[in-house]
Amino acid sequence: MAYKDTLAQVTYDLERESAFSYQCNGCMNCCHNKAIRVAPYEMLRLARRLGISTTDFIKTYTEGGGTVLCTRGDDRACIFLEQHGCGVYSDRPLACRLYPLARWVDPDGKESFGHLTPHPDTTGVYGTSGTVAGYLERQSAATFFAMGDRYGALYQRMVDVLEKLDPAELDRRTARRTDVDETEPGLAVSSWFDVDKTVAAYCAAQGKRVPEGIEETVATHIEAIEHWLAELGK
């Protein structure tokens, strides 16, 4: 079985207090053969770093309906991988920050972490000299978790509203995931996923100033979707 096919085989048996340490030595093997998913906050942050809109970011750097970073070459290198490492390191997505860990939150809100299978040629050093919590802190993951929780709650509300309007919506979930993965590169699976486009349209309709900062933009984006859901649910 190829290495890239083993990535989904994760046992989530670690907690924040669990012993864990990892020292990256820059081999960059983890930057290949990955489907690096990006949430709205991560996309917005990367777009701001590049000085472009999320509309242009989706068009240029994503596939899977705007949810996955593009790759290049036969070895599927991340589009942001440069000769000496990640070209957007300080704004890298959460999946990259957590590596070689993966995080899972169950429907009851219980959090657990799993240890991804190491690349066979990795030079990273795995150990138990620290804790998962300490590793997360060094990776500045807290803000990404908080944003994920905000958007996660919004997504659940969206699902609830759509299922209320059409009970068959739940049965379409698998098909919709397939549609997302098969969306033509450079296109957003939904106009709502394009943060800047959604915020600009909402502010124009409401006579509001278009925000500039990332935090304010996220807040307005969530407000716009909540407004749409409220109207939809009437």
Secondary structure, 3 states (H helix, E strand, C coil): CCHHHHCCCCCCCECCCCEEEEECCCCCHHHECCCCECCHHHHHHHHHHHCCCHHHHHHHHEECCCCEECEECCCCEECCEECCEECCHHHCCHHHHHCCEEEEECCCCCEEEEECCCCCCCCCEEEEEEEHHHHHHHCCCHHHHHHHHHHHHHHHHHHHHHHHHCHHHHHHHHHHHHHHHCCCCCCCCCHHHCHHHHHHHHHHHHCCCCCCCHHHHHHHHHHHHHHHHHHHCC
